[in-house]
Amino acid sequence: MSDWSLPERFDVGDGTVRWNSVGEGPALVLMHGTPFSSYIWRDIAPVLARDHRVYVWDMLGFGQSTRTAPDVSLRQQATIFVELLERWGVSAPRVVAHDVGGAVALRATLLHDVNFESLTLIDAATVSGWGAGGFFQTVHQHPEAFEALPDWASAALIDAKIRSGSHVGLRADALASYTGQWAGAEGARAFYRQYTQGGEENTDELQDRLRLLDIPIHVVWGSEDAWLGVDYAHRLVTALPDHARFSIIEGAGHMVPEDRPGELLSLLSA
């Protein structure tokens, strides 16, 4: 998986979702967030694959999957995730979810009744307030203004947005991977589309159900997350059942798998 190829294809009607699996053992699914892709797991997946069958996929509209699909909402991503699990023949996997991948995973288990062995939420959009204020809400409410920007302005904005997710700074290859998927006019439209369709309306249904989770839950947060701060993480932990674990990774921003992969692996392997 060193070149991060996702050779497998799954037709979802509006496009194709790309995925891959590696390793042998109990099933473990890695879920990326926005505006990233499964590439964020490239340092994590090979290590976890030593004793798990690790599944990775690019959500519709991201990475190597079809970017021009009309519906890339988190509701749709959760439906696709449920269908993928059926395609893989996987039941009760461990799930590790970053950013809005957390919302997708939670929709799958709380609204689609998919069983998980455990759930790890990393800087995850879950409790109300994750889409309020700042960049996300501005794009969500005024997509036409952003879509009217010239390509060079969108490229600069996307570059700055992605850079801000890391506290330590992204390696050149990582930055190129994340920004490259949104390049050009078509890429910029896809970038704004997933913000337009990805608002808190996708998690409103979850709020009263979070305390019903009866599986092991681990909340992991970067101490320097500039998008969803540690105060938000505490609100999430409070909304979850009392058995939920909480860990802070020092020196990491929102993109914990990029900033502190070693520390994250230690927690995931514990």
Solvent accessible surface area in square Angstrom, and as a share of the most:
residue,aa,sasa,rsa
1,M,54,0.24
2,S,120,0.78
3,D,118,0.61
4,W,11,0.04
5,S,49,0.32
6,L,0,0.00
7,P,73,0.46
8,E,69,0.31
9,R,153,0.56
10,F,34,0.14
11,D,109,0.57
12,V,26,0.15
13,G,69,0.66
14,D,67,0.35
15,G,14,0.13
16,T,35,0.20
17,V,0,0.00
18,R,45,0.16
19,W,19,0.07
20,N,24,0.12
21,S,22,0.14
22,V,46,0.26
23,G,19,0.18
24,E,129,0.58
25,G,45,0.43
26,P,79,0.50
27,A,21,0.17
28,L,0,0.00
29,V,0,0.00
30,L,0,0.00
31,M,2,0.01
32,H,2,0.01
33,G,0,0.00
34,T,10,0.06
35,P,0,0.00
36,F,0,0.00
37,S,7,0.04
38,S,0,0.00
39,Y,34,0.13
40,I,1,0.01
41,W,0,0.00
42,R,25,0.09
43,D,52,0.27
44,I,0,0.00
45,A,0,0.00
46,P,61,0.38
47,V,43,0.25
48,L,6,0.03
49,A,13,0.10
50,R,193,0.70
51,D,90,0.47
52,H,22,0.10
53,R,74,0.27
54,V,0,0.00
55,Y,21,0.08
56,V,0,0.00
57,W,2,0.01
58,D,2,0.01
59,M,2,0.01
60,L,0,0.00
61,G,3,0.03
62,F,5,0.02
63,G,21,0.20
64,Q,72,0.32
65,S,6,0.04
66,T,41,0.24
67,R,69,0.25
68,T,73,0.42
69,A,0,0.00
70,P,89,0.56
71,D,54,0.28
72,V,4,0.02
73,S,16,0.11
74,L,9,0.04
75,R,99,0.36
76,Q,37,0.16
77,Q,0,0.00
78,A,0,0.00
79,T,50,0.29
80,I,1,0.01
81,F,0,0.00
82,V,25,0.14
83,E,67,0.30
84,L,0,0.00
85,L,6,0.03
86,E,128,0.57
87,R,128,0.47
88,W,28,0.10
89,G,69,0.67
90,V,21,0.12
91,S,100,0.64
92,A,46,0.36
93,P,1,0.01
94,R,43,0.16
95,V,1,0.01
96,V,1,0.00
97,A,0,0.00
98,H,0,0.00
99,D,8,0.04
100,V,5,0.03
101,G,0,0.00
102,G,0,0.00
103,A,0,0.00
104,V,0,0.00
105,A,0,0.00
106,L,0,0.00
107,R,16,0.06
108,A,0,0.00
109,T,21,0.12
110,L,22,0.11
111,L,47,0.24
112,H,74,0.33
113,D,121,0.63
114,V,25,0.14
115,N,112,0.57
116,F,8,0.04
117,E,93,0.42
118,S,22,0.14
119,L,1,0.01
120,T,11,0.06
121,L,0,0.00
122,I,0,0.00
123,D,0,0.00
124,A,0,0.00
125,A,1,0.01
126,T,1,0.00
127,V,8,0.05
128,S,52,0.34
129,G,32,0.30
130,W,19,0.07
131,G,9,0.09
132,A,66,0.51
133,G,38,0.37
134,G,59,0.57
135,F,52,0.22
136,F,30,0.12
137,Q,61,0.27
138,T,59,0.34
139,V,0,0.00
140,H,54,0.24
141,Q,104,0.46
142,H,89,0.40
143,P,27,0.17
144,E,111,0.50
145,A,57,0.44
146,F,29,0.12
147,E,87,0.39
148,A,83,0.65
149,L,63,0.32
150,P,64,0.40
151,D,80,0.42
152,W,193,0.68
153,A,18,0.14
154,S,3,0.02
155,A,61,0.48
156,A,61,0.47
157,L,44,0.22
158,I,5,0.02
159,D,41,0.21
160,A,59,0.46
161,K,30,0.13
162,I,0,0.00
163,R,133,0.48
164,S,54,0.35
165,G,0,0.00
166,S,15,0.09
167,H,100,0.44
168,V,75,0.43
169,G,46,0.44
170,L,31,0.15
171,R,130,0.47
172,A,87,0.67
173,D,73,0.38
174,A,0,0.00
175,L,22,0.11
176,A,63,0.49
177,S,41,0.26
178,Y,0,0.00
179,T,31,0.18
180,G,41,0.39
181,Q,14,0.06
182,W,3,0.01
183,A,66,0.51
184,G,44,0.43
185,A,47,0.36
186,E,85,0.38
187,G,1,0.01
188,A,9,0.07
189,R,117,0.43
190,A,3,0.03
191,F,0,0.00
192,Y,1,0.00
193,R,52,0.19
194,Q,9,0.04
195,Y,3,0.01
196,T,41,0.24
197,Q,48,0.21
198,G,4,0.03
199,G,2,0.02
200,E,38,0.17
201,E,65,0.29
202,N,0,0.00
203,T,0,0.00
204,D,83,0.43
205,E,79,0.36
206,L,1,0.00
207,Q,51,0.23
208,D,135,0.70
209,R,100,0.37
210,L,1,0.01
211,R,126,0.46
212,L,124,0.62
213,L,10,0.05
214,D,128,0.66
215,I,26,0.13
216,P,85,0.53
217,I,3,0.02
218,H,11,0.05
219,V,0,0.00
220,V,0,0.00
221,W,0,0.00
222,G,0,0.00
223,S,25,0.16
224,E,78,0.35
225,D,11,0.05
226,A,84,0.65
227,W,61,0.21
228,L,17,0.08
229,G,25,0.24
230,V,36,0.21
231,D,107,0.55
232,Y,12,0.05
233,A,0,0.00
234,H,94,0.42
235,R,119,0.43
236,L,0,0.00
237,V,36,0.21
238,T,105,0.61
239,A,28,0.21
240,L,1,0.01
241,P,14,0.09
242,D,134,0.70
243,H,94,0.42
244,A,16,0.12
245,R,124,0.45
246,F,61,0.25
247,S,23,0.15
248,I,68,0.35
249,I,8,0.04
250,E,125,0.56
251,G,19,0.18
252,A,0,0.00
253,G,1,0.01
254,H,1,0.00
255,M,0,0.00
256,V,0,0.00
257,P,2,0.01
258,E,26,0.12
259,D,8,0.04
260,R,70,0.26
261,P,37,0.23
262,G,45,0.43
263,E,83,0.37
264,L,0,0.00
265,L,25,0.13
266,S,75,0.48
267,L,44,0.22
268,L,6,0.03
269,S,78,0.51
270,A,105,0.82
